[in-house]
Amino acid sequence: MLKDFTREGAHQSPCVLILGGFDGLHVGHQTLVDAALRYGLPVGITSISGGKAGGDVFTFPEREYIYRKAGVSFVYEMTFSDELKNTPPERFARDLFAQFDARAIVCGDDFRFGKGAEGTPELLRSIAPCPVEVCDLKRVNGEKVATSMVKKLLSEGSMSEVNALLPFGYFVQGKVEHGRRVGHTLGFPTLNLTFPPEKFPVMDGVYGGRAETEKGEFPAIVNFGARPTFGVSERKVEAYLDGFDGDLYGTSVRVFPEKFYRPVTKFADAAALRDQLRADIERLRHD
């Protein structure tokens, strides 16, 4: 599926294509975007959902936010399937190029595509109707920056390290749902989101961070996981927005966890939880 972010319909005009199976952008991917933008033409990017261990770092709706911020004009979204997996690389490339007036192609030197991952940048150069720019991989402490590195850090709750690898930070986007109003009863009303099932999970715990809403940006305490004090095992995203007073039900928000505070804990009673929330908020205000 093709999504244009510009009125002109950039895909029908001369453009630059960034090729890869992106499920967002890390700092390695950002080097590809920077290279593509230097051509002074609208930039399009290919994006594949599914087929990755444990899920995608960002969902398709979340990627739209990231790509727009990065300066990308359009995205060509594909879902990983048997048909896609078994497409010969030559056919995959020719079918893709037939849809765009590409004046340059940009990819990383580890880009592989088509059946058996047999397609290489060298093959692209033999098929593409335009120059192919192949960018060197970005490394941190000698290790290649990769989605697998981001996922490992997410599973450890190492949000400072995660966010250092993601140009626009790690976040969860969704519509605010009606909850059980326990936070309201405690004096700390929270918003509730469903964690997208296709999204790679962050380690359960309580984090300090922020939330972007249609009514502004607010510091936030974010809980990923169950709520054992009240016997709730369902995994949710729950956030207290410091300084916010109002109603966000049904609106789209983005929650950015930025620092791990503590594991999810079963407290003796509501009063003990209330005391801990006060301490969490005090920490948030001084971080």
Secondary structure, DSSP 4 states (H G I P E B T S, - for coil): -EEESSTT-GGGSEEEEEEEEESS--HHHHHHHHHHHTT-S-EEEEEEES-STT-BSS-HHHHHHHHHHHT--EEEEEE--HHHHTS-HHHHHHHHHTTSEEEEEEEETT--BSGGG-B-HHHHHHH-SS-EEEEPPPEETTEE--HHHHHHHHHHT-HHHHHHHSTT---EEEE-B----HHHHHT---EEEPPPTTBPPPPSEEEEEEEEETTEEEEEEEEEEEEGGGTEEEEEEEEEETT--S--TT-EEEEEEEEEEE-----SSHHHHHHHHHHHHHHHHH-
